[in-house]
């Protein structure tokens, strides 16, 4: 294959990736963005495989059948596994899937850096720039790998959402980084120790990735997933430098930069800095707050009949979805309730917080899946001023994103985080299983306000009962 053909094909794939990211910026154009990304990746894979079968350099003998059996087999097996997993994963587990997929990218970068040396290659025959690229690729890849695994375990509930805050943790991080730098220099100076040094860098970087993410509390996990997405992009770019693959460099840079920008936007929405997220140990709160503490007031419990009566009398309703809605899979009956209320002349909107759920855009995807019109879905900045003029707010499985402590309790670990000011509505109906604290481990005073009614139980069962009552004349 002529080098020019490969370069043009890679350029087309790169442009398709850029257009894909642009398409993913809005819900309406997201399907088109996905297809553009699929086409771009298909072109990249086919051209890369063709380059292995028919090298541009005529002095290189193509492996032919061996290339097809190894790379083709890997593509088929990996494609089948990916298709099966994607088809079977529940929307509630999507954040976990994204986190574990990030770990694969990090592991791939580590293997790309270590593989040639395990096969007997001598990095000292390369210039210093290539040597540095390899060590950076292993460092970023290992941090991404173990950090993503910890994020996966936290999202799954296997690993506690509370931050792991060991004494002198920042000093520990600095010592680990210094050890990585020392091994990198030693491996360059002493060629016979190069393999041991790069393996040591991978191991120490893995410990660093584990420690960095383990020290981050549950309230920041959506930002962490986005940040790990950025890390995986930089790991892919580093692998591209190691393999001298321009498309991998471009693709990695696109993913890395877009993930970093998204992380910044989310941190801004939480009134926090990136450094504060990575090193702040968010979620560190007094024991009483972390465990739910003693009741902060009197709870007014309600029943479905009263909720239906309030909805029928309302002129405006705002629905605030949270992770509890995702777990209960209550988005479809909620959409039916919305349709019925709108048919009765009620103004209905859905309020989305930037960090609702466990993944950026998690609630948007769920509502789109249920067929909720994009026009009804409002972001925090668009909807906050409307709560004071709303008759009824229904909070379904959300907790931290509607917590007034973020605005008026300086002792709260979420103080300063912008939240949906749902408590300003005339009546708040909160659907929860219990009074347990949210994912960030913080109790919510909104549950004890005079205008709040608590509807306890499974969200889907409660919503279905409300829907059935609304359908009854």
C-alpha positions as CSV (number, residue, x, y, z in Angstrom):
1,X,0.0,0.0,0.0
2,X,1.5,3.4,-1.0
3,X,2.2,5.6,2.0
4,X,0.2,8.4,0.4
5,X,-2.9,6.3,0.4
6,X,-2.6,5.5,4.1
7,X,-1.9,9.1,4.9
8,X,-5.0,10.3,3.1
9,X,-7.1,7.6,4.7
10,X,-5.9,8.5,8.1
11,X,-6.6,12.2,7.4
12,X,-10.2,11.3,6.4
13,X,-10.6,9.2,9.6
14,X,-9.2,12.1,11.7
15,X,-11.7,14.5,10.2
16,X,-14.5,12.1,10.8
17,X,-13.5,11.8,14.5
18,X,-13.6,15.6,14.8
19,X,-17.0,15.7,13.2
20,X,-18.1,12.9,15.5
21,X,-17.2,14.9,18.6
22,X,-19.0,17.9,17.1
23,X,-22.1,15.8,16.6
24,X,-22.0,14.5,20.1
25,X,-22.3,18.1,21.5
26,X,-26.1,18.0,21.2
27,X,-28.7,15.3,21.8
28,X,-30.3,15.8,18.4
29,X,-27.1,15.3,16.5
30,X,-25.6,12.6,18.8
31,X,-26.8,9.6,16.6
32,X,-25.1,11.2,13.6
33,X,-21.9,11.8,15.6
34,X,-21.9,8.2,16.7
35,X,-22.1,7.0,13.1
36,X,-19.4,9.3,11.9
37,X,-17.1,7.9,14.6
38,X,-17.9,4.4,13.6
39,X,-17.1,5.1,9.9
40,X,-13.9,6.8,10.9
41,X,-12.7,3.9,13.1
42,X,-13.7,1.4,10.4
43,X,-11.5,3.2,7.9
44,X,-8.6,3.4,10.4
45,X,-8.8,-0.3,11.2
46,X,-9.1,-1.4,7.5
47,X,-6.2,0.8,6.4
48,X,-4.0,-0.3,9.2
49,X,-4.7,-4.0,8.5
50,X,-4.1,-3.4,4.8
51,X,-0.8,-1.7,5.6
52,X,0.3,-4.9,7.5
53,X,-0.7,-7.1,4.5
54,X,0.9,-4.9,1.9
55,X,3.7,-2.8,3.4
56,X,4.7,0.4,1.7
57,X,8.3,-0.6,1.9
58,X,8.8,-3.4,-0.8
59,X,11.8,-4.7,1.1
60,X,9.5,-5.8,4.0
61,X,7.9,-9.2,3.4
62,X,4.2,-9.2,4.4
63,X,3.3,-11.9,6.8
64,X,0.0,-12.5,4.9
65,X,-1.9,-15.4,6.4
66,X,-0.2,-14.9,9.8
67,X,-1.2,-11.2,9.9
68,X,-4.8,-12.2,9.1
69,X,-4.9,-14.9,11.6
70,X,-3.5,-12.9,14.5
71,X,-4.9,-9.4,13.9
72,X,-8.1,-10.6,12.1
73,X,-8.8,-13.1,14.9
74,X,-8.2,-10.4,17.6
75,X,-10.6,-8.1,15.8
76,X,-13.3,-10.7,15.4
77,X,-13.0,-12.0,19.0
78,X,-12.8,-8.5,20.5
79,X,-15.7,-7.3,18.3
80,X,-17.9,-10.1,19.4
81,X,-17.1,-9.6,23.1
82,X,-17.7,-5.9,22.8
83,X,-21.0,-6.3,20.9
84,X,-22.3,-8.8,23.5
85,X,-21.3,-6.7,26.5
86,X,-22.8,-3.5,24.9
87,X,-26.1,-5.2,24.1
88,X,-26.5,-6.7,27.6
89,X,-25.3,-3.9,29.8
90,X,-28.1,-2.1,31.6
91,X,-28.1,1.7,31.5
92,X,-27.5,1.8,35.3
93,X,-24.2,-0.1,34.7
94,X,-23.1,2.1,31.8
95,X,-20.8,4.3,34.0
96,X,-19.1,1.1,35.2
97,X,-18.7,-0.1,31.6
98,X,-17.1,3.2,30.6
99,X,-14.7,3.1,33.5
100,X,-13.5,-0.5,32.8
101,X,-13.1,0.3,29.1
102,X,-10.8,3.2,30.0
103,X,-8.7,0.7,31.9
104,X,-8.2,-1.4,28.7
105,X,-6.8,1.7,26.9
106,X,-4.3,2.3,29.8
107,X,-3.3,-1.4,29.8
108,X,-2.7,-1.3,26.1
109,X,-0.4,1.7,26.4
110,X,1.6,-0.1,29.1
111,X,1.9,-3.3,26.9
112,X,3.0,-1.2,23.9
113,X,5.8,0.3,26.0
114,X,6.9,-2.9,27.7
115,X,6.3,-5.4,24.8
116,X,9.3,-4.5,22.6
117,X,11.7,-4.7,25.6
118,X,10.3,-8.1,26.6
119,X,10.9,-9.2,23.1
120,X,14.6,-8.2,23.3
121,X,14.4,-4.7,21.7
122,X,17.0,-2.2,22.9
123,X,15.5,1.3,23.6
124,X,19.0,2.7,23.7
125,X,19.3,2.4,20.0
126,X,16.6,5.1,19.8
127,X,17.0,8.8,20.5
128,X,16.2,10.4,23.8
129,X,12.8,11.6,22.6
130,X,11.6,8.1,21.8
131,X,12.8,6.9,25.2
132,X,10.9,9.6,27.0
133,X,7.8,8.9,25.0
134,X,7.9,5.2,26.0
135,X,8.3,6.0,29.7
136,X,5.6,8.6,29.7
137,X,3.3,6.2,27.9
138,X,3.9,3.5,30.5
139,X,3.4,6.0,33.3
140,X,0.1,7.4,32.0
141,X,-1.1,4.0,30.9
142,X,-0.5,2.4,34.3
143,X,-2.2,5.3,36.2
144,X,-5.2,5.1,33.8
145,X,-5.4,1.3,34.2
146,X,-5.4,1.0,38.0
147,X,-7.3,4.3,38.4
148,X,-10.1,3.1,36.1
149,X,-10.3,-0.3,37.9
150,X,-10.8,1.5,41.2
151,X,-13.4,3.8,39.6
152,X,-15.2,0.7,38.3
153,X,-15.2,-0.9,41.7
154,X,-16.4,2.3,43.4
155,X,-19.3,2.7,40.9
156,X,-20.2,-0.9,41.3
157,X,-20.2,-0.6,45.1
158,X,-17.5,-3.2,45.6
159,X,-15.1,-0.5,46.8
160,X,-16.3,2.1,49.4
161,X,-17.4,5.4,48.0
162,X,-15.7,7.1,51.0
163,X,-12.3,8.6,50.2
164,X,-9.2,6.6,51.3
165,X,-7.3,9.3,53.1
166,X,-4.0,8.0,54.5
167,X,-1.8,10.3,56.5
168,X,0.6,12.2,54.4
169,X,-1.0,11.1,51.1
170,X,0.4,14.0,49.1
171,X,3.9,13.2,50.2
172,X,3.3,9.6,49.3
173,X,2.2,10.7,45.8
174,X,5.3,12.9,45.4
175,X,7.6,10.0,46.5
176,X,6.0,7.7,43.9
177,X,6.4,10.3,41.1
178,X,10.1,10.8,42.2
179,X,10.6,7.0,42.1
180,X,9.2,6.9,38.6
181,X,11.6,9.7,37.4
182,X,14.5,8.0,39.1
183,X,13.9,4.7,37.4
184,X,13.5,6.4,34.0
185,X,16.9,8.0,34.4
186,X,18.5,4.8,35.6
187,X,17.1,2.8,32.7
188,X,18.6,5.3,30.3
189,X,22.0,5.4,32.0
190,X,22.3,1.6,32.6
191,X,21.1,-0.3,29.5
192,X,21.2,-3.7,31.2
193,X,18.6,-2.5,33.8
194,X,16.2,-1.0,31.2
195,X,13.7,-3.8,31.3
196,X,13.6,-3.9,35.1
197,X,13.3,-0.1,35.3
198,X,10.3,0.0,32.9
199,X,8.6,-2.8,34.8
200,X,9.2,-0.9,38.0
201,X,7.8,2.3,36.4
202,X,4.6,0.4,35.4
203,X,4.2,-1.1,38.9
204,X,4.8,2.2,40.8
205,X,2.6,4.1,38.4
206,X,-0.1,1.5,39.0
207,X,0.1,2.1,42.7
208,X,-0.1,5.9,42.1
209,X,-3.2,5.5,40.0
210,X,-4.9,3.3,42.6
211,X,-4.0,5.8,45.4
212,X,-5.2,8.9,43.4
213,X,-8.6,7.5,42.7
214,X,-9.1,5.7,46.0
215,X,-8.6,9.1,47.7
216,X,-11.6,10.6,45.8
217,X,-15.0,10.3,47.3
218,X,-18.3,9.2,45.6
219,X,-19.6,12.7,45.1
220,X,-16.8,13.4,42.5
221,X,-17.0,10.1,40.6
222,X,-18.7,11.6,37.5
223,X,-15.8,14.0,37.2
224,X,-13.3,11.2,37.9
225,X,-14.8,9.1,35.0
226,X,-14.5,12.1,32.7
227,X,-10.9,12.7,33.9
228,X,-10.0,9.1,33.3
229,X,-11.4,9.4,29.9
230,X,-9.0,12.2,29.3
231,X,-6.1,10.0,30.7
232,X,-7.0,7.2,28.4
233,X,-6.8,9.6,25.5
234,X,-3.3,10.8,26.5
235,X,-2.3,7.1,27.0
236,X,-3.5,6.3,23.4
237,X,-1.5,9.4,22.1
238,X,1.6,8.1,23.9
239,X,1.1,4.7,22.3
240,X,0.9,6.5,19.0
241,X,4.2,8.1,19.5
242,X,5.8,4.8,20.5
243,X,4.4,3.1,17.4
244,X,4.9,6.1,15.1
245,X,1.2,6.1,14.2
246,X,-0.1,9.5,13.3
247,X,-3.7,8.6,13.5
248,X,-3.4,7.1,17.0
249,X,-1.7,10.3,18.1
250,X,-4.5,12.5,16.7
251,X,-7.2,10.3,18.1
252,X,-5.6,10.1,21.5
253,X,-5.2,13.9,21.5
254,X,-8.8,14.4,20.6
255,X,-10.0,12.1,23.4
256,X,-7.6,13.5,25.9
257,X,-8.4,17.2,25.2
258,X,-12.2,16.7,25.0
259,X,-12.1,14.7,28.3
260,X,-10.1,17.4,30.0
261,X,-12.5,20.1,28.7
262,X,-15.5,18.1,29.9
263,X,-13.8,17.6,33.3
264,X,-13.3,21.4,33.6
265,X,-16.9,22.1,32.7
266,X,-18.1,19.6,35.3
267,X,-15.7,21.0,38.0
268,X,-17.0,24.5,37.2
269,X,-20.5,23.2,37.7
270,X,-19.5,21.9,41.1
271,X,-17.6,25.1,42.0
272,X,-14.4,23.1,42.3
273,X,-11.0,23.0,40.6
274,X,-9.5,19.9,38.9
275,X,-6.7,19.9,41.5
276,X,-9.3,20.0,44.3
277,X,-11.0,17.0,42.8
278,X,-7.8,15.0,42.4
279,X,-6.2,15.8,45.7
280,X,-9.0,17.2,47.8
281,X,-10.5,14.0,49.2
282,X,-14.0,15.2,48.5
283,X,-16.5,13.4,50.8
284,X,-14.5,13.9,54.0
285,X,-17.2,14.8,56.4
286,X,-18.1,14.5,60.0
287,X,-19.2,11.0,60.9
288,X,-22.8,12.1,61.6
289,X,-23.1,13.6,58.2
290,X,-21.5,10.7,56.5
291,X,-23.7,8.1,58.0
292,X,-26.9,10.1,57.8
293,X,-26.7,11.1,61.4
294,X,-29.7,11.7,63.6
295,X,-32.9,13.0,61.9
296,X,-32.6,16.7,61.3
297,X,-36.3,17.3,61.7
298,X,-39.8,15.9,61.1
299,X,-40.5,14.0,57.9
300,X,-43.9,14.4,56.3
301,X,-44.7,11.1,54.6
302,X,-47.2,11.0,51.8
303,X,-49.2,8.4,49.7
304,X,-49.9,8.1,46.0
305,X,-53.4,9.5,46.3
306,X,-52.1,12.8,47.7
307,X,-49.4,13.0,45.0
308,X,-51.9,12.5,42.3
309,X,-54.2,15.2,43.7
310,X,-51.3,17.7,43.8
311,X,-50.3,16.9,40.2
312,X,-53.9,17.3,38.9
313,X,-54.2,20.7,40.6
314,X,-50.7,21.9,39.4
315,X,-50.2,24.3,36.6
316,X,-46.4,23.7,36.4
317,X,-44.3,20.6,37.3
318,X,-40.6,20.0,37.2
319,X,-39.1,16.5,37.4
320,X,-35.6,16.1,38.9
321,X,-34.2,12.7,37.9
322,X,-31.2,11.1,39.7
323,X,-29.4,7.8,39.9
324,X,-32.3,6.2,41.9
325,X,-34.4,6.6,38.8
326,X,-31.8,4.8,36.7
327,X,-31.6,2.0,39.2
328,X,-35.4,1.6,39.3
329,X,-35.7,2.0,35.5
330,X,-38.5,4.4,36.1
331,X,-37.9,6.7,33.1
332,X,-40.6,5.2,30.9
333,X,-43.5,5.6,33.3
334,X,-42.3,9.1,34.2
335,X,-42.4,10.0,30.5
336,X,-46.0,8.7,30.3
337,X,-46.9,10.8,33.4
338,X,-45.3,13.8,31.7
339,X,-47.4,13.2,28.5
340,X,-50.6,12.8,30.5
341,X,-49.9,16.0,32.4
342,X,-49.1,18.0,29.3
343,X,-52.3,16.7,27.7
344,X,-54.1,18.2,30.7
345,X,-52.5,21.6,30.1
346,X,-49.7,21.3,32.7
347,X,-46.3,22.8,31.9
348,X,-43.8,20.0,32.5
349,X,-40.0,20.2,32.4
350,X,-37.1,18.0,33.4
351,X,-34.2,19.5,35.4
352,X,-30.7,18.0,34.8
353,X,-27.7,18.6,37.0
354,X,-24.3,18.3,35.3
355,X,-23.2,15.5,37.7
356,X,-26.6,13.7,38.1
357,X,-26.1,10.0,38.0
358,X,-22.7,8.4,37.8
359,X,-21.6,9.6,34.3
360,X,-21.8,12.9,32.4
361,X,-25.0,12.9,30.5
362,X,-26.4,9.8,32.2
363,X,-29.8,11.3,32.9
364,X,-30.0,12.8,29.4
365,X,-29.4,9.4,27.9
366,X,-32.1,7.7,30.1
367,X,-34.7,10.4,29.2
368,X,-33.9,10.2,25.5
369,X,-34.2,6.4,25.7
370,X,-37.7,6.9,27.2
371,X,-38.7,9.3,24.4
372,X,-38.8,12.5,26.4
373,X,-38.6,15.5,24.1
374,X,-35.3,17.3,24.1
375,X,-37.3,20.6,24.4
376,X,-38.4,19.6,27.9
377,X,-35.0,18.8,29.2
378,X,-33.3,21.8,30.9
379,X,-29.9,22.3,32.4
380,X,-29.2,23.7,35.8
381,X,-28.6,27.3,34.6
382,X,-31.8,27.3,32.5
383,X,-34.1,25.9,35.2
384,X,-33.0,27.2,38.6
385,X,-34.9,30.5,38.4
386,X,-38.1,28.6,37.5
387,X,-38.3,26.6,40.7
388,X,-39.7,29.5,42.7
389,X,-42.6,29.8,40.2
390,X,-43.4,26.0,40.1
391,X,-46.3,24.3,41.8
392,X,-44.8,20.8,42.2
393,X,-41.3,19.4,41.9
394,X,-40.9,15.6,41.8
395,X,-37.5,14.4,42.8
396,X,-36.9,10.8,41.7
397,X,-33.9,9.2,43.3
398,X,-31.8,12.3,43.5
399,X,-30.1,13.5,46.7
400,X,-26.9,15.4,46.5
401,X,-27.8,17.6,43.5
402,X,-30.8,19.1,45.4
403,X,-29.2,19.5,48.8
404,X,-29.6,23.0,50.2
405,X,-26.5,22.4,52.4
406,X,-24.4,23.3,49.4
407,X,-25.6,26.8,49.7
408,X,-26.0,27.5,53.4
409,X,-23.9,25.0,55.4
410,X,-20.2,25.9,55.4
411,X,-19.5,22.8,57.4
412,X,-20.9,20.5,54.6
413,X,-18.3,18.9,52.3
414,X,-20.5,19.9,49.3
415,X,-20.6,23.5,50.3
416,X,-20.2,25.8,47.3
417,X,-21.4,23.2,44.8
418,X,-24.2,24.7,42.6
419,X,-27.4,22.6,43.0
420,X,-30.9,22.5,41.7
421,X,-32.9,24.7,44.1
422,X,-35.9,22.4,44.1
423,X,-36.9,23.4,47.7
424,X,-38.1,26.8,46.4
425,X,-41.2,25.2,44.7
426,X,-44.6,25.4,46.4
427,X,-44.5,21.7,47.0
428,X,-41.7,19.1,46.7
429,X,-42.4,15.4,46.4
430,X,-39.3,13.3,47.0
431,X,-39.3,9.6,45.9
432,X,-36.7,7.6,47.9
433,X,-36.3,4.2,49.4
434,X,-35.3,5.6,52.8
435,X,-33.8,8.6,54.5
436,X,-30.3,7.2,53.8
437,X,-27.6,9.7,52.8
438,X,-26.8,10.1,49.1
439,X,-23.7,8.8,47.2
440,X,-21.6,11.6,48.6
441,X,-22.5,10.4,52.2
442,X,-24.2,13.7,53.1
443,X,-27.6,14.0,54.7
444,X,-30.2,16.2,52.9
445,X,-32.2,18.8,54.9
446,X,-34.7,19.1,52.1
447,X,-36.3,15.9,53.4
448,X,-37.3,17.8,56.6
449,X,-38.7,21.0,55.1
450,X,-42.3,22.0,55.6
451,X,-43.1,21.9,51.9
452,X,-41.6,18.5,51.3
453,X,-43.6,15.3,51.1
454,X,-41.6,12.0,51.2
455,X,-43.0,9.1,49.1
456,X,-41.0,6.0,50.3
457,X,-40.6,2.8,48.2
458,X,-39.2,1.6,44.9
459,X,-39.3,4.5,42.5
460,X,-40.7,2.5,39.5
461,X,-43.5,0.9,41.7
462,X,-44.4,4.4,43.0
463,X,-44.3,6.0,39.6
464,X,-46.4,3.2,38.1
465,X,-49.1,3.7,40.8
466,X,-49.1,7.4,40.2
467,X,-49.5,6.8,36.4
468,X,-52.3,4.3,37.0
469,X,-54.2,6.8,39.2
470,X,-53.8,9.6,36.7
471,X,-55.3,7.4,34.0
472,X,-58.3,6.8,36.2
473,X,-60.9,9.5,35.7
